[in-house]
Amino acid sequence: MSTTIEEDDEPRTRWWDRPARGARALHGWLTTSRPGLVGLALVIGVGAGLGAVAFRYLIVGITWLVTGRQDFSDAGRVASTHLPWLGPWFLLLAPVVGGLVYGPLVTRFAPEARGHGVPEVMFAVARRGGRIPARVAAVKSLASALCIGTGGSVGREGPIVQIGSALGSSIGQALRVPAGRLTLMVACGAAGGISATFNAPMAGVVFGLEIILRAFAAESFGVLVISSVTANVVARLLVGDDTILHLPHWTLGSSAELPLYAVLGLLAGLVGWGFARVLYAVEDACDWVWRGPEWLRPAVGGIVLGAVLLALPQLYGVGYPVLQDGLAGQYALGFLLLLALGKVLATSLTIGIGGSGGVFAPSLFVGGLAGTAFGGVAAALFPALHIAPGAFGLVGMAAVFAGAAHAPITAVLIVFELTGDYAVILPLMLAVVLATGVSHLVSRQNIYTLKLVRRGVDLDAPGAST
């Protein structure tokens, strides 16, 4: 009598193997399913919100350490309370000291952190499958905070886009998600960063679609909304409703003003295009002049930047208080134009010498002050219309950014969400569309893609995204 042992087709799972099987199942769910993508978008949104708040306070802390104030750029005083014996001359010294710190940091650990950041993210999405080194987030945050806090005339939005994108990319790479999903996670980080920084969740979503992914799709829109809203909620829980930029409310006086807004849009498109050209012309000049080691370049170039700040202290740092005062009518017409031109020069110098920071805020600064100046001229020419120059400044902010970045939807939404005023939407849309159209006619490259084209990378070329 023989005994037959029948084996199961699938052997029983031993109890000590169950955790490993569960981990593999969770990994597969996260990396391949749609609900898993939603979960990752939530995680990235939380990280981007925390990162935006931490970056904001890092800038505030370094600015206070150098100047004794949380934001020096209102230029009510031109002396550091920590170094009063230097008087206004600390403006000449601060960019040099800052460059001595962040120059070696960027050169040694993450050269990608140099400049305004967004083109590097666009390149990573289009050509590298969304892969961004994890160290970029840490180096970019510290280098940009040091640059801005010591006088660099750049914005904090470009850095937070790169920081959030690096976070999303790092999480995706750690989980080994497919390339298509990884690029979505990069865009989620960018959307969350913009949303948390400006308290503008809709603008964050559209920024991720319009500039980072450069395409609109239903799945992309859904996950970017989740990340953007989550980042915004996290930031508001930590800092409340306090936004980095407080804009006044104005309304359209009459429909007779619309032709003037149309003229503003046409001019703003040329200003945005000109800003991009000056930026890279100054960068080329700095490349041509400098022959020393790259780590020393920001410090030596800081002498020139410091001289500009000594002449116009209002250009120190991001400059939101100055923008707010300009919109509120605190400056004369000639000084508004001087500050707008000075901002173009100071931002270009900061980037050209190897500084780290964004061009988003400078374009808003230039547009806001130039638009207010245009409104002042219009008010003088047409007194019967009772024109508010500040309203033209609000529209100018969006129009110049649209002309520089070729991103009309983002431009409209950012100003609309910052003001919360629907009454300004009609002139805003008109000016932004015209500014974008003029800028496109002059050049098909925007302030972000132009940097890549100069490296020989054309994202619009056939097969560029493959």
C-alpha positions as CSV (number, residue, x, y, z in Angstrom):
1,M,0.0,0.0,0.0
2,S,1.6,3.2,-1.1
3,T,1.2,6.7,0.3
4,T,0.9,9.6,-2.1
5,I,1.8,13.0,-0.9
6,E,-0.1,15.7,-2.8
7,E,1.6,19.1,-3.0
8,D,-0.4,22.3,-3.2
9,D,0.0,24.3,-6.4
10,E,1.0,27.4,-4.2
11,P,2.8,26.6,-1.0
12,R,1.4,28.2,2.1
13,T,2.9,31.5,3.1
14,R,5.0,31.2,6.2
15,W,4.1,33.8,8.9
16,W,7.5,35.4,8.7
17,D,7.1,36.1,5.0
18,R,3.8,38.0,5.4
19,P,5.3,41.4,6.2
20,A,7.5,41.3,3.1
21,R,4.5,40.3,0.9
22,G,2.5,43.1,2.4
23,A,5.2,45.6,1.7
24,R,5.5,44.4,-1.9
25,A,1.7,44.7,-2.3
26,L,1.8,48.3,-0.9
27,H,4.6,49.2,-3.2
28,G,2.8,47.9,-6.2
29,W,-0.4,49.8,-5.2
30,L,1.5,53.1,-4.7
31,T,3.5,52.8,-8.0
32,T,0.9,51.5,-10.4
33,S,-2.7,52.3,-9.2
34,R,-4.5,55.6,-9.5
35,P,-5.4,55.7,-5.8
36,G,-1.8,55.2,-5.1
37,L,-0.9,58.2,-7.1
38,V,-3.4,60.2,-5.1
39,G,-1.7,59.1,-1.9
40,L,1.7,60.1,-3.3
41,A,0.3,63.5,-4.3
42,L,-0.9,64.0,-0.7
43,V,2.5,63.2,0.7
44,I,4.2,65.5,-1.7
45,G,1.7,68.3,-0.9
46,V,2.5,68.0,2.8
47,G,6.2,68.0,2.1
48,A,5.9,71.0,-0.2
49,G,3.9,73.0,2.3
50,L,6.3,72.3,5.1
51,G,9.2,73.1,2.8
52,A,7.7,76.4,1.7
53,V,7.2,77.5,5.3
54,A,10.6,76.4,6.3
55,F,12.2,78.2,3.4
56,R,10.3,81.4,4.1
57,Y,11.5,81.4,7.7
58,L,15.0,80.6,6.7
59,I,15.1,83.7,4.5
60,V,13.6,85.8,7.3
61,G,16.2,84.5,9.7
62,I,19.1,85.2,7.5
63,T,17.8,88.6,6.6
64,W,17.4,89.5,10.3
65,L,20.9,88.1,11.0
66,V,22.4,90.5,8.4
67,T,20.2,93.6,8.7
68,G,18.4,93.3,12.1
69,R,15.1,93.3,10.3
70,Q,12.8,90.6,8.9
71,D,12.6,92.4,5.5
72,F,15.0,95.1,4.7
73,S,13.8,96.0,1.2
74,D,11.4,98.8,2.3
75,A,14.6,100.8,2.8
76,G,13.2,102.8,5.7
77,R,16.7,102.7,7.1
78,V,19.9,101.8,5.2
79,A,22.0,100.6,8.1
80,S,22.1,97.2,9.8
81,T,21.1,97.3,13.4
82,H,23.7,94.6,14.1
83,L,26.5,96.6,12.5
84,P,25.5,100.2,12.9
85,W,29.1,101.5,12.6
86,L,29.1,100.4,9.0
87,G,26.2,102.7,8.1
88,P,24.9,102.2,4.5
89,W,28.2,100.6,3.6
90,F,27.0,97.2,4.8
91,L,25.0,97.1,1.6
92,L,28.3,96.8,-0.2
93,L,29.6,94.2,2.1
94,A,26.5,91.9,2.6
95,P,26.5,90.4,-1.0
96,V,30.2,89.7,-0.8
97,V,29.9,87.8,2.5
98,G,26.9,85.9,1.2
99,G,28.7,85.0,-2.0
100,L,31.7,83.7,0.0
101,V,29.3,81.2,1.8
102,Y,26.9,80.0,-0.9
103,G,29.4,80.1,-3.8
104,P,31.5,77.2,-2.5
105,L,28.3,75.4,-1.3
106,V,26.7,75.4,-4.7
107,T,29.9,74.6,-6.7
108,R,30.8,71.7,-4.5
109,F,27.5,70.0,-3.8
110,A,24.9,70.9,-6.4
111,P,25.7,73.1,-9.5
112,E,22.0,72.7,-10.5
113,A,21.1,75.0,-7.6
114,R,22.8,78.0,-9.4
115,G,20.4,80.4,-11.2
116,H,16.7,80.5,-11.1
117,G,15.9,76.8,-10.9
118,V,12.8,76.4,-13.1
119,P,14.7,75.6,-16.3
120,E,16.5,72.8,-14.5
121,V,13.1,71.3,-13.5
122,M,11.8,71.6,-17.0
123,F,14.9,69.9,-18.4
124,A,14.5,67.1,-15.8
125,V,10.9,66.5,-16.8
126,A,11.5,66.7,-20.6
127,R,14.9,64.9,-20.9
128,R,15.6,62.9,-17.7
129,G,12.3,61.3,-16.9
130,G,11.8,63.6,-13.9
131,R,15.0,62.5,-12.1
132,I,16.4,65.3,-9.9
133,P,19.2,64.6,-7.3
134,A,17.9,64.6,-3.8
135,R,20.7,66.9,-2.6
136,V,19.4,69.7,-4.8
137,A,16.5,70.5,-2.4
138,A,18.8,71.0,0.6
139,V,21.5,73.0,-1.3
140,K,18.9,75.1,-3.2
141,S,17.1,76.1,0.0
142,L,20.2,77.1,1.8
143,A,21.9,78.8,-1.1
144,S,18.9,80.8,-2.1
145,A,18.1,81.9,1.4
146,L,21.7,83.1,1.8
147,C,21.6,84.9,-1.5
148,I,18.3,86.6,-0.8
149,G,19.1,87.4,2.8
150,T,22.4,89.0,1.9
151,G,20.9,91.3,-0.7
152,G,20.4,89.1,-3.8
153,S,17.6,90.8,-5.8
154,V,15.8,87.6,-6.8
155,G,12.6,85.8,-5.8
156,R,11.8,82.9,-3.6
157,E,9.3,81.3,-5.9
158,G,11.8,79.7,-8.3
159,P,13.7,78.1,-5.5
160,I,10.6,76.7,-3.9
161,V,9.6,75.2,-7.2
162,Q,12.9,73.5,-7.5
163,I,12.8,72.4,-3.8
164,G,9.3,70.9,-4.2
165,S,10.1,69.3,-7.5
166,A,13.3,67.7,-6.0
167,L,11.2,66.4,-3.1
168,G,8.6,64.8,-5.4
169,S,11.4,63.3,-7.6
170,S,13.2,61.9,-4.6
171,I,10.1,60.2,-3.3
172,G,9.4,58.8,-6.7
173,Q,12.9,57.6,-7.3
174,A,13.0,55.9,-3.8
175,L,9.8,54.0,-4.7
176,R,11.1,53.3,-8.3
177,V,7.9,54.6,-9.9
178,P,7.6,54.6,-13.7
179,A,9.0,57.6,-15.6
180,G,5.5,58.9,-16.5
181,R,4.4,58.9,-12.9
182,L,7.7,60.4,-11.8
183,T,7.2,63.5,-13.9
184,L,3.8,64.0,-12.4
185,M,5.3,63.8,-9.0
186,V,7.8,66.5,-9.9
187,A,5.0,68.7,-11.1
188,C,3.1,68.0,-7.9
189,G,6.0,69.4,-5.9
190,A,6.2,72.5,-8.1
191,A,2.4,73.1,-7.8
192,G,2.5,72.7,-4.0
193,G,5.4,75.1,-3.7
194,I,3.7,77.9,-5.6
195,S,0.4,77.3,-3.8
196,A,1.9,77.4,-0.3
197,T,4.1,80.4,-1.1
198,F,1.5,82.7,-2.6
199,N,-1.6,81.2,-0.9
200,A,-2.8,80.6,-4.5
201,P,-3.8,76.9,-5.1
202,M,-5.3,77.4,-8.5
203,A,-2.2,79.3,-9.8
204,G,0.0,76.5,-8.4
205,V,-1.9,73.8,-10.4
206,V,-1.8,75.8,-13.6
207,F,1.9,76.6,-13.1
208,G,2.7,72.9,-12.9
209,L,0.7,72.2,-16.1
210,E,1.6,75.2,-18.1
211,I,5.3,75.6,-17.4
212,I,6.6,72.3,-15.9
213,L,4.6,69.7,-17.8
214,R,3.8,72.0,-20.7
215,A,0.6,70.0,-21.3
216,F,-2.9,69.7,-19.9
217,A,-4.4,66.3,-19.2
218,A,-7.3,65.2,-16.9
219,E,-5.1,62.8,-14.8
220,S,-2.4,65.4,-14.4
221,F,-4.9,68.1,-13.4
222,G,-6.4,65.9,-10.7
223,V,-3.3,64.9,-8.9
224,L,-1.8,68.5,-9.1
225,V,-5.0,69.8,-7.5
226,I,-4.6,67.4,-4.6
227,S,-1.0,68.3,-4.0
228,S,-1.6,72.1,-4.4
229,V,-4.6,72.1,-2.0
230,T,-2.7,69.9,0.5
231,A,0.3,72.2,0.5
232,N,-1.9,75.3,0.9
233,V,-3.7,73.8,3.8
234,V,-0.4,72.8,5.6
235,A,1.0,76.3,5.0
236,R,-2.1,78.0,6.3
237,L,-2.2,75.8,9.4
238,L,1.3,76.9,10.2
239,V,1.3,80.6,9.3
240,G,-2.4,81.5,9.1
241,D,-3.7,83.7,6.3
242,D,-0.6,85.8,6.3
243,T,0.6,86.0,2.7
244,I,4.0,87.2,1.5
245,L,2.4,89.8,-0.7
246,H,-0.6,92.0,0.2
247,L,-2.3,93.7,-2.7
248,P,-5.0,96.4,-2.6
249,H,-8.4,96.1,-4.3
250,W,-9.3,98.2,-7.3
251,T,-12.1,98.1,-9.8
252,L,-12.5,99.0,-13.4
253,G,-13.7,102.6,-13.4
254,S,-15.5,102.4,-16.8
255,S,-15.2,100.4,-20.0
256,A,-13.6,103.4,-21.6
257,E,-10.4,102.4,-19.7
258,L,-10.2,99.1,-21.6
259,P,-8.2,100.5,-24.6
260,L,-5.7,101.8,-22.1
261,Y,-5.3,98.3,-20.6
262,A,-4.9,97.0,-24.1
263,V,-2.0,99.4,-24.7
264,L,-0.5,98.4,-21.3
265,G,-0.7,94.7,-22.4
266,L,1.2,95.4,-25.6
267,L,3.9,97.3,-23.9
268,A,4.1,94.8,-21.0
269,G,4.8,92.0,-23.6
270,L,7.8,93.9,-24.8
271,V,9.0,94.6,-21.3
272,G,8.7,90.9,-20.4
273,W,10.7,90.0,-23.5
274,G,13.2,92.7,-22.8
275,F,13.7,91.5,-19.2
276,A,14.6,88.0,-20.5
277,R,17.1,89.4,-23.0
278,V,18.8,91.7,-20.5
279,L,19.0,88.8,-18.0
280,Y,21.0,86.6,-20.3
281,A,23.0,89.4,-21.8
282,V,24.3,90.3,-18.4
283,E,25.0,86.6,-17.7
284,D,27.0,86.4,-20.9
285,A,28.9,89.5,-19.9
286,C,29.7,88.0,-16.5
287,D,30.9,84.8,-18.2
288,W,33.1,86.8,-20.5
289,V,34.7,88.9,-17.7
290,W,35.2,86.2,-15.1
291,R,38.3,84.0,-15.4
292,G,38.7,82.8,-11.8
293,P,37.3,79.8,-9.9
294,E,33.5,79.4,-10.0
295,W,33.2,79.2,-6.2
296,L,34.6,82.7,-5.8
297,R,32.5,84.3,-8.6
298,P,29.5,85.3,-6.4
299,A,31.7,87.0,-3.8
300,V,33.7,89.1,-6.3
301,G,30.5,89.9,-8.3
302,G,28.8,90.8,-5.1
303,I,30.9,94.0,-5.1
304,V,29.1,95.2,-8.2
305,L,25.7,94.1,-6.9
306,G,26.5,95.9,-3.6
307,A,27.2,99.1,-5.5
308,V,23.8,98.9,-7.1
309,L,22.1,98.3,-3.7
310,L,24.1,101.2,-2.3
311,A,22.5,103.5,-4.9
312,L,19.0,101.9,-4.6
313,P,18.5,100.1,-1.3
314,Q,14.9,99.3,-2.2
315,L,16.3,96.5,-4.5
316,Y,17.6,94.5,-1.5
317,G,16.2,91.0,-1.5
318,V,12.8,90.1,-3.0
319,G,11.3,93.6,-2.6
320,Y,7.6,92.9,-1.9
321,P,7.3,95.9,0.6
322,V,8.6,98.2,-2.2
323,L,6.1,96.7,-4.7
324,Q,3.3,97.2,-2.2
325,D,4.3,100.9,-1.6
326,G,4.6,101.5,-5.3
327,L,1.1,100.2,-6.0
328,A,-0.2,102.3,-3.2
329,G,1.1,105.5,-4.8
330,Q,4.0,106.1,-2.4
331,Y,6.5,106.9,-5.2
332,A,6.8,109.5,-7.9
333,L,6.5,108.6,-11.5
334,G,10.2,108.9,-12.3
335,F,11.2,106.9,-9.3
336,L,8.8,104.1,-10.2
337,L,10.5,103.7,-13.6
338,L,13.9,103.9,-12.0
339,L,13.1,101.1,-9.6
340,A,11.7,99.0,-12.4
341,L,14.8,99.4,-14.5
342,G,17.0,99.0,-11.4
343,K,15.3,95.7,-10.6
344,V,16.0,94.3,-14.1
345,L,19.7,95.2,-13.6
346,A,20.0,94.0,-10.0
347,T,18.2,90.6,-10.8
348,S,20.3,90.1,-13.9
349,L,23.5,90.8,-11.9
350,T,22.5,88.5,-9.1
351,I,21.9,85.6,-11.6
352,G,24.9,86.5,-13.7
353,I,27.4,86.4,-10.8
354,G,26.2,82.9,-9.9
355,G,23.5,83.7,-7.4
356,S,20.6,81.4,-6.6
357,G,17.0,82.7,-6.8
358,G,13.9,83.1,-9.0
359,V,12.8,85.5,-11.7
360,F,9.1,85.1,-11.0
361,A,9.0,87.8,-8.2
362,P,11.2,90.2,-10.1
363,S,8.9,90.1,-13.1
364,L,6.0,90.9,-10.8
365,F,8.0,93.7,-9.3
366,V,8.9,95.2,-12.7
367,G,5.4,94.8,-14.0
368,G,3.8,96.3,-10.9
369,L,5.9,99.4,-10.8
370,A,6.0,100.0,-14.6
371,G,2.2,99.4,-14.8
372,T,1.6,101.9,-12.0
373,A,3.8,104.5,-13.9
374,F,1.8,103.9,-17.0
375,G,-1.4,104.4,-15.0
376,G,-0.1,107.6,-13.7
377,V,0.6,108.9,-17.2
378,A,-2.9,107.8,-18.3
379,A,-4.5,109.5,-15.3
380,A,-2.7,112.8,-16.2
381,L,-3.8,112.5,-19.9
382,F,-7.4,111.5,-19.3
383,P,-8.5,113.1,-16.0
384,A,-12.2,112.6,-16.8
385,L,-11.8,108.8,-16.4
386,H,-10.7,109.1,-12.8
387,I,-8.0,106.4,-13.3
388,A,-6.4,104.6,-10.3
389,P,-2.7,104.0,-11.3
390,G,-2.5,101.1,-8.8
391,A,-5.0,99.2,-10.8
392,F,-2.8,99.4,-13.8
393,G,0.0,98.2,-11.6
394,L,-1.9,95.1,-10.6
395,V,-2.6,94.3,-14.3
396,G,1.0,95.1,-15.2
397,M,2.3,92.5,-12.8
398,A,0.5,89.7,-14.5
399,A,1.1,91.1,-18.0
400,V,4.9,91.4,-17.7
401,F,5.1,87.9,-16.2
402,A,3.0,86.6,-19.0
403,G,5.2,88.3,-21.6
404,A,8.4,86.9,-19.9
405,A,7.1,83.3,-19.3
406,H,4.5,82.8,-22.0
407,A,2.2,81.6,-19.3
408,P,-1.1,83.6,-19.6
409,I,-3.3,81.4,-17.4
410,T,-0.9,81.3,-14.5
411,A,-0.4,85.1,-14.8
412,V,-4.2,85.8,-14.6
413,L,-4.8,83.4,-11.7
414,I,-1.8,84.5,-9.6
415,V,-3.0,88.1,-9.5
416,F,-6.7,87.1,-9.2
417,E,-6.0,84.9,-6.2
418,L,-3.8,87.5,-4.6
419,T,-6.4,90.2,-4.8
420,G,-9.6,88.0,-4.6
421,D,-11.3,90.7,-6.7
422,Y,-13.3,89.5,-9.6
423,A,-13.8,93.1,-10.8
424,V,-10.3,93.3,-12.1
425,I,-10.6,90.1,-14.2
426,L,-11.7,91.8,-17.5
427,P,-8.8,94.2,-17.9
428,L,-6.5,91.6,-16.5
429,M,-7.4,89.0,-19.1
430,L,-7.2,91.5,-21.9
431,A,-3.8,92.8,-21.0
432,V,-2.3,89.3,-20.3
433,V,-3.5,87.8,-23.7
434,L,-2.1,90.8,-25.6
435,A,1.2,90.7,-23.7
436,T,1.6,87.0,-24.4
437,G,0.7,87.4,-28.1
438,V,3.3,90.2,-28.6
439,S,6.0,88.3,-26.7
440,H,5.3,85.2,-28.9
441,L,5.5,87.3,-32.0
442,V,8.9,88.7,-31.0
443,S,10.3,85.3,-29.8
444,R,9.0,81.8,-29.4
445,Q,11.3,81.3,-26.4
446,N,10.4,82.4,-22.9
447,I,12.6,83.4,-20.0
448,Y,12.8,79.7,-18.9
449,T,13.2,77.9,-22.2
450,L,15.7,80.5,-23.5
451,K,18.2,79.4,-20.8
452,L,17.9,75.8,-22.1
453,V,18.2,76.9,-25.7
454,R,21.5,78.7,-24.9
455,R,22.7,75.3,-23.7
456,G,21.7,73.6,-27.0
457,V,18.5,72.1,-25.6
458,D,15.3,73.0,-27.5
459,L,12.2,71.6,-25.7
460,D,10.0,72.5,-28.7
461,A,12.1,70.6,-31.2
462,P,10.5,67.4,-32.7
463,G,11.2,64.5,-30.3
464,A,12.5,66.8,-27.6
465,S,10.5,65.2,-24.8
466,T,11.6,61.7,-25.5
